[in-house]
Amino acid sequence: MLFTSCKPDQSVKIELADELLYVAGGIVRASTQKKQLSLVFTAHEYAEGYEVLKQTLKKHNIHGALFFTGDFYRNPSFTHIVEGLKNDGHYMGAHSDGHLLYCAWENRDSLLITKAELVKDVEDNYKEMNRFGINKTDAPFYLPPYEWYNDSIAAWINEIDLHLINFTGGTLSNADYTTPNMPRYYPSDTIFNRILKYEEYEPQGLNGFILLTHLGTGPERSDKFFNRMDALIDSLIARGYSIVPLRELLEKQ
């Protein structure tokens, strides 16, 4: 049986909110009728933004959603990070056990993984999370590695009682991992301004947004966007946004 370590919670279901936007079977945006959004962070091998983001979120009394790979959860150097974020009440989620690429970059419909391999990858991720007392009921939303998937991946995730989600596109927030040697490198100023320009010019602004950045980006990028998060939150609040927990954004209340 899948997720045997979480067996007592197998019958627990969540009811999703209305007016969610789906792309290829994955939830990418909540209702645009409310001026609220959620902050989401992913991590696999880097976490140098932990202290800054932890203090920034605590300062603003915001609960973010952290999606980590199994490799991250099992890394003893990151144990205090997982425990610290969990103790602060943040959502702790799954992001693939080994950070596998599920489908080809050049052809999204071309699967690089079988259903059995996907299920094992997800199951192994939750086994690592379970060591910290996190189970499927605590973490019903799954964010795929590389934020890249197709409708088959989303359907398989749904079959194991999880809901696949992804970031809301348009702001470049997810490009905070890029490095100067990449053809498409985006400095933090560019990302920051793009987020606020998008909010200003799009009719629905950032309503219902799943705004994704990274907990760490590695040494090749010295211009860390997490150092701008405090100013970004101030700007969003000044524009009338409520930054709510992911489950509040996506689930029926």
Secondary structure by P-SEA (a helix, b strand, c coil): cccccccccccbbbbbbccccccccccccccccccbbbbbbbbcccccaaaaaaaaaaaabbbbbbbbcccccccccaaaaaaaaaaaccbbbbccccccccccccccccccccaaaaaaaaaaaaaaaaaaccccccccccccccccccaaaaaaaaaacbbbbbcccccccccccccccccccccaaaaaaaaaaaaacccccccccbbbbbcccccccccccccaaaaaaaaaaaacccccccccccccc
